[in-house]
Amino acid sequence: MIADDRLIVALDLPTVAAAEEIVAQLGSEGSFYKIGYQLAPVGGFELARDLSGRGKRIFLDLKLHDIGATVEKGVASVCRLGADFLTVHSEPDVLSGAVAGRGDDPRLKILAVTVLTSLDQGALARSGIAMKLEDLVLKRAELAAEAGADGVIASAREAAAIRKRFGERLKIVTPGVRPAGASADDQKRVATPRAAIGVADYLVVGRPIVAASDPVAAARAIVSEMRAVKA
């Protein structure tokens, strides 16, 4: 089976060696990889540059959140790594800084985090946010579109509403994807690959692949399910 770049494999692993092992196992069937907080401080940026040089697509899940000028400089530095996707928080100053920092780079796409898939309405309430979760997601997607971001991170539960509101203006990248019967782990708003790819452009899958006894078989099963929905 050839790679499907709508599937982003999350390299949420403790070492570059462990990440490289997954990449090697997947071989030509893995084309798009996410590197986040766990791997970035221990060689993840160097790995991102290396994988990019090997023709892989790279998603840097850094969720940048700072004053606009600082974000702008940080994103300008990220452009040098050859990444395809970068996450920032969906706040006006952060978004404007990220878009400015990206400049005219033809490759890097700015994705705004709406509401983490590990949160639910109760978690928002504990943080003092009274707005309905779905409304908050749409509001943050609106801020992203207004700032010139390229897409959003959102659960499959809100993706259809985002698509209805913004059409193809925003790419939708959906984490919290779990095959039927798999543990939700620390996620609250999950969906199967079949359900998620019906409304999203890209799916991010970590533990169901990287922690599987056979990562290749796990990835193939997910891709088969995705392709059955979107040929």
N, C-alpha and C positions, 0 to 999 in steps of 0.2 A: 504494500500500500504506500503510495507517495504521500508526502507531508501535506497537511492542510494548515495553512497559516492562520486560519481562524481559531485554531487551538493554541493557546499560549501556555506553555508548561512553566509553572512557578518553581524556580530553583530555591525553595525555602529550606536551605540545608546549612549545616554548621561550617563546612569547609569547601574550598574550591575543589579539592580532590573529590569530594562526594558529588559535587555538581558536575564535574567533568565526567564522572562515572556514568551518571544519568544521561548526559549528552552523548557519550560514546555508545551506550546501550541503545538509545533511540536512533542514532545514526541519521540517515537521510529522512527518517520519518518524523524527526523533530526539527522544525524550522523557526520557531518563535519561542523565546525564553524570557521569563521575568526574573529580575534580580531586585531584591528588596533589602530591608534593614538587616536581616540576619547575615546575609552574605557580603553586602557592600563593604563593611569595615574590615573584612579579613581577606581582601583581594577581589571582591566582586566587581569593582570598576575595571580592574585589569582584565578580568575574565570577560566582561562586557565588550571591551575593546577587541579582545582576541576572537571572541565568537563572531563579532561583527565582521572582522577581517576574514573569517571563514565563510561568510555569506549568510549567517544567521541573522534573524531580526531580533531586536532587543527592546525590552520594556523595562525601564528603570522606575520601579515603584518606590519613589522617595517621599511622596506626599509633602512636598515643600510647603512651608508655612512660616512666613516672616514678613518684614516690611517689604514693600514692592522693590525698592532699590537693591536690597540684598538678594531677593529672589531673582531679579533680572541678571545679576552677576553670576549667581549659581547656575542658572539655566544656560547662560553663555558658555560656561565651563563644560556643562553636560554635552553641549553640541559637539565638543571635540572628541567625545567617546564613540560617535557613530551610532547613537541610539535612535530608535524609531518612535517609542512612546515614553512620556514622562508624566508622572502624576503630581499635581499640586492641589492644595485645598481651594474650594470654590468660594473665595472671598474676593471682592472687587480689586483691592490693592495687590493681592497675591497674583490674581489672574493677569492683570495688566502688566505687572512686572515680568511674569513668565512669558507672555506673548512678545514683549519688547526684547527680552533676553534671547528668545528663539530667533528673532529677526527674520531674515529671508532664508534661513536654513531650509533646504528643500525636503529634508528627511524627518526631522523631529516634529512629532505631533504632541500638543499639550492636552492632557486629559484632566478634567476637574473631578475631584472626589465629591460625590454628593452626600450620601450617608453610608457609613461602613456597613457591610453585610453582617457584622457581628452585633449590630444594634437593633433594638426594636423600640416600640413606642414607650415602653416602660423605661428604657435606658435614656431616651430623650428627656422624659419627665424628670428623671433624677438629675439631669444636667440643667434643669430649669427651662427646657424648651417645650412650650405648650402646643406648637404647631403640629398638625397631623403629619406623620412621617412622609406620606406620599406627596403632600403639598410642599414640604421642605425640600424633597428631592427635586421637584419641578422648579421650585424657586432657584435652587442652586444651579440647575441646568440652564435656566434663563440667564443667570449671571455669567455662566460660561459662554453662552452664545453671544451675549452682548459684548464680552471682552475680546472675542475673536479666538477663543479656544477651539480645538478641533473635535473634542468629544468629551464624554463623561464616563465615570465609573459608577455603575448602578446595578442593583440586584435585578434579577429577571422579573420580580414582582412589580417593579416600577418602569421597566424598560418599554413596555407597550405604551404607557402614557407619555413617556418622553418622545417616542417615535411619532405618536399622534400629534403632539404639540410642535415638534421641530422637524419632522420628516427626515430627510437625509442630511440636514444641516450639521447634526452632531453624530459622530460615531459613538456607538454604545459598547462598552467593554464590561462584561459581567463576570465577577468572581462569585465565590460561594456556590460553585457547581459541584454536585455530588451525584454519581450514578445511583440508580434506584437501589435501595437497600443499604447504601453506604452510611456510615456515621456522619452526622452533621458537624461533629467536633465542636469548635467554638463559634460556629456560624448560627445566626438566627433566621436569616432570610435566604433559604437555599432553593435550588431548582435542579432538575435533572438536565443533562446535556440536550436532550430532545426538547424540553420545554424552553430552555434558555436560548438556544440558537434560533428558535422561532421568532424571537423578538430582538436579539442582540446581534452585533456584528462580529464580536470576538468573545471567546470564553477563556477564563483563566482557571486552570486546574493544577493544584499542587499535590497534596497528600494522596489523593486517589491514584496518582501516577507514581510519584517519587517514592512513596512508602509501600507500593505494591510489591508482591513477591516477583511479579513479572511486569516491569514497567512498560515494555513494548506491547504486550497483550492488552494492558490496561488502556494505553493510549490508542491502540487500534480500535478497541471497543467503543471508546468515546467518539473517535472520528467517524466510525461507521454509523453511530447514532445521529451525529450531526448531519452527515451526508444524506441520511434517509429523510431529513426534514428539508434541507436546502440543497437541491441537486445543482 
